[in-house]
Amino acid sequence: MPASSPLSPVPLLSLYRGMVRIRSFEDAAEVASQGGVAAWGKEASAQPALVRGPLHLSTGQEAVAAGVCAHLKAADLLTSTHRGHGHTLAKGADPTKMMCELFGRASGYNGGKGGSMHIADFSVGMLGANGVVAAGLPIAVGAAQGLKMRGVDAIAVCFFGDGAINRGPFMEALNWAMVYQLPVLFVCEDNRISATTDSRAMTAGPGASARAAALGIAALQVDGTDVQAVSQAAGELIREIRAGSGPRLLHALTDRHKGHVSVDPGLYRDPAAVAAALARDGIGRARAQLVEQGQTAEVERIEREARAEIDAAVATATAAPPPDPGAAYTDIQNTGAGVWA
């Protein structure tokens, strides 16, 4: 393997900024999906939901997105999951265009027609979220193979949940990536709950990292609520991939604070387990560390800026027009004349 430069740690303040932006976005989107933009941080509102349908929130998992994406370049490619707002933001997407898409506005990333699970921004390397569990894995591997064939100095990164490791595309994607020594980082966000079911009831063995090792893919397991630990592990793996080592896997043990979707109160979950997850919240841990270092003013500035940025995004999305009805006939596959005759 070619020599590579030593890893430079990402400042905690920078990582904190990334996490807080994601949390601010998710909090605002959650309220908008439940009804009442005015309720975000204020008293409840009776106005109808501005996001039609539930959202899959990544609240509690911010450290993984922020820690991994801190090491990515604009040319690097990324695939995400149904719980993908954090990844999309961390890769550099515009939060206003994202919010507009959630609100079904014409100025959204997909013209208001794709919604939460289909946001993509190729200009920053974000190939898209995906509503099908494990579907992003083969897409990322295909993207990585394309990068290698074209001789592009970039890598692909694939985020997926622990529920995806029981689906065929997981093993197929990892096997293909290893056989062809592709520049791809697999990131398992293991929140240990698959929709509404404890993953332990459905998954045999120690999990994603062990299955990767069975294929010869080097893997690291990390505390996914510790943003510095995530950043260090991801940085090491990404450095190895860029040096030509082939695929790697990061197994991040994290927590999903909310229910499966934004209108799901999650009453099926063990209250003690939820309380424990909230107590080890990555944002709270990083904030406490920064305050202890005497950076309270910087922390508060970051929080104000994130809140203002997302407030502005919500205001823009609320006022933005919906798509023209004629847009329903665009962005569709042309199957040729006479097909419907």
VENPE-V518137 format. One record per pair of residues at least 6 apart in sequence whose ideal C-beta (glycine too) atoms are under 7 Angstrom apart, sorted by the first residue. I is the first residue (numbers start at 1). J is the second residue. D is the distance in whole Angstrom. If there is no record, write none. Layout:
[[I:J:D] [I:J:D]]
This chain:
[[1:243:5] [1:244:6] [1:245:5] [2:243:5] [2:244:6] [4:239:5] [4:242:7] [4:243:4] [7:235:5] [7:236:6] [7:239:6] [9:232:7] [10:70:5] [10:231:5] [12:228:6] [12:286:6] [12:289:7] [12:290:6] [13:290:6] [13:295:6] [13:298:6] [14:70:7] [15:66:5] [15:67:6] [15:70:6] [15:227:5] [15:228:7] [15:231:6] [15:286:7] [16:286:5] [16:287:7] [16:290:6] [16:299:7] [16:302:6] [17:302:5] [18:66:3] [18:70:7] [18:90:6] [19:62:4] [19:63:6] [19:66:5] [19:227:6] [19:282:6] [19:283:5] [19:286:7] [20:283:7] [20:302:6] [20:303:6] [20:306:5] [21:89:6] [21:306:5] [21:309:7] [22:58:7] [22:62:4] [22:65:6] [22:66:7] [22:85:7] [22:86:4] [22:89:5] [22:90:7] [23:59:7] [23:62:6] [23:283:6] [24:306:4] [24:307:6] [24:310:4] [25:85:6] [25:89:6] [25:95:6] [25:310:5] [26:57:5] [26:58:6] [26:59:5] [26:85:6] [27:40:6] [28:40:5] [28:310:5] [28:314:5] [29:51:6] [29:55:6] [29:85:7] [29:102:6] [30:55:7] [30:57:6] [30:262:5] [31:37:7] [31:39:5] [31:40:4] [32:49:7] [32:50:5] [32:51:5] [32:314:7] [33:49:6] [33:51:4] [33:54:6] [33:55:5] [33:262:4] [33:263:7] [34:49:6] [34:262:6] [34:263:6] [35:45:7] [35:47:6] [35:48:6] [35:49:4] [36:44:7] [36:45:3] [36:46:7] [36:47:5] [37:50:6] [37:314:6] [37:318:6] [38:45:4] [38:47:7] [39:45:4] [50:103:5] [50:318:6] [51:102:5] [51:103:6] [52:104:6] [54:261:4] [54:262:5] [54:263:5] [55:102:7] [55:116:5] [55:261:6] [55:262:4] [56:82:5] [56:83:4] [56:116:7] [56:261:6] [57:83:7] [57:258:5] [57:262:6] [58:65:7] [58:83:5] [58:85:6] [58:86:4] [59:257:5] [59:258:5] [60:254:7] [60:255:5] [60:256:5] [60:257:4] [60:277:6] [60:281:7] [61:86:6] [61:189:6] [61:191:6] [61:224:7] [61:254:5] [61:256:6] [62:86:6] [62:282:6] [62:283:6] [63:224:6] [63:225:6] [63:226:7] [63:227:4] [63:230:5] [63:282:4] [64:187:7] [64:189:5] [64:224:5] [64:230:6] [64:252:5] [64:254:6] [65:86:4] [65:87:5] [65:90:4] [66:90:6] [66:227:6] [67:227:5] [67:230:3] [67:231:4] [67:234:6] [68:157:7] [68:187:6] [68:230:7] [68:234:4] [68:250:7] [69:90:4] [69:91:5] [70:231:6] [71:234:6] [71:235:5] [71:238:5] [72:91:7] [72:157:7] [73:154:7] [74:92:7] [74:124:6] [74:125:6] [75:125:6] [75:152:7] [75:154:4] [76:125:5] [76:154:5] [76:155:5] [76:157:6] [77:125:5] [77:127:6] [77:143:5] [77:154:7] [77:156:4] [78:87:6] [78:91:5] [78:125:6] [78:126:5] [78:127:6] [78:157:5] [79:127:5] [79:128:7] [79:130:7] [79:136:4] [79:139:5] [79:140:4] [79:158:5] [80:87:4] [80:88:6] [80:128:7] [80:129:4] [80:130:7] [80:136:6] [80:159:5] [81:129:6] [81:130:6] [81:136:6] [81:159:6] [81:160:6] [81:161:6] [82:117:5] [82:129:6] [82:130:7] [82:131:5] [84:129:4] [85:98:7] [87:159:5] [88:98:6] [88:119:5] [88:126:6] [88:129:7] [89:95:6] [91:124:5] [91:125:6] [91:126:5] [92:124:4] [93:119:7] [93:121:5] [93:124:6] [93:126:6] [95:309:6] [95:310:6] [95:313:5] [96:312:7] [96:313:4] [96:316:5] [97:107:7] [97:108:6] [97:109:5] [98:109:6] [98:119:6] [99:313:4] [99:314:6] [99:317:4] [100:107:5] [100:108:4] [100:112:7] [100:316:7] [100:317:5] [100:320:5] [101:108:3] [101:109:5] [101:110:6] [101:112:6] [101:114:6] [101:115:7] [101:119:6] [102:115:7] [102:116:6] [103:317:4] [103:318:7] [104:112:4] [104:322:6] [105:112:5] [105:317:6] [105:320:4] [105:321:7] [105:322:6] [106:112:5] [106:320:7] [106:321:6] [106:322:6] [106:323:4] [106:324:7] [107:320:5] [109:119:5] [109:120:7] [109:121:6] [110:118:6] [110:119:7] [111:323:5] [111:327:6] [112:322:6] [112:323:5] [113:323:6] [113:327:7] [113:331:7] [117:129:5] [117:130:7] [117:131:4] [118:128:6] [118:129:6] [119:128:7] [119:129:6] [120:126:6] [120:127:6] [120:128:4] [127:139:6] [127:143:6] [130:136:5] [133:163:6] [133:164:5] [133:167:6] [134:160:6] [134:164:4] [134:167:4] [134:169:4] [134:170:5] [135:169:7] [136:158:5] [136:160:6] [137:158:6] [137:160:6] [137:164:7] [137:169:5] [137:170:6] [137:173:4] [138:169:5] [138:172:7] [138:173:5] [140:156:5] [140:157:7] [140:158:3] [140:184:6] [141:173:5] [141:176:5] [141:177:5] [141:182:6] [141:184:6] [143:156:5] [144:155:7] [144:156:4] [144:177:7] [144:182:4] [144:183:5] [144:184:4] [145:180:6] [145:182:6] [147:154:5] [147:156:6] [147:183:6] [148:182:6] [148:183:6] [155:183:4] [155:184:6] [155:185:6] [155:238:7] [155:241:5] [155:242:6] [156:183:7] [156:184:5] [157:185:5] [157:187:6] [158:184:7] [158:186:5] [158:187:7] [159:187:5] [159:189:6] [160:188:6] [161:189:5] [161:191:7] [162:188:6] [162:190:4] [162:191:7] [162:192:6] [162:194:7] [162:199:5] [162:203:7] [162:207:7] [162:208:7] [163:194:4] [163:199:7] [164:170:5] [165:188:7] [165:203:7] [165:207:7] [165:208:5] [165:211:6] [166:202:6] [166:203:6] [174:186:7] [174:212:6] [174:215:5] [174:217:6] [175:215:6] [177:184:5] [177:247:4] [178:215:5] [178:216:6] [178:217:5] [178:246:7] [178:247:6] [181:246:4] [182:246:7] [182:247:6] [183:241:5] [184:247:5] [185:237:6] [185:238:6] [185:241:6] [185:248:5] [185:250:7] [186:212:7] [186:247:7] [186:249:4] [187:250:5] [187:252:7] [188:208:4] [188:249:7] [188:251:5] [188:252:7] [189:224:7] [189:252:6] [189:254:6] [190:207:6] [190:208:6] [190:251:6] [190:252:6] [190:253:5] [190:254:6] [191:254:5] [191:255:6] [191:256:4] [192:198:7] [192:199:5] [193:199:6] [193:256:6] [194:202:6] [195:260:5] [196:260:6] [196:268:5] [207:251:6] [208:249:7] [208:251:5] [209:219:4] [209:221:5] [209:249:6] [209:251:4] [212:219:4] [212:249:4] [213:219:6] [217:247:5] [217:248:7] [217:249:5] [218:248:6] [219:248:7] [219:249:4] [219:251:6] [220:233:5] [220:237:6] [220:250:6] [220:251:7] [221:251:4] [221:253:7] [222:229:5] [222:230:6] [222:233:4] [222:250:7] [222:252:5] [223:229:5] [223:253:6] [224:230:6] [224:252:3] [224:253:5] [224:254:3] [225:254:6] [225:255:6] [225:280:5] [225:281:7] [225:282:4] [225:285:7] [226:282:7] [226:285:7] [227:282:5] [227:286:6] [230:252:6] [233:250:6] [234:250:6] [237:248:4] [237:250:6] [240:248:6] [241:248:6] [255:277:4] [257:277:6] [257:278:6] [258:266:6] [259:265:6] [259:266:3] [287:299:6] [290:299:5] [291:299:6]]
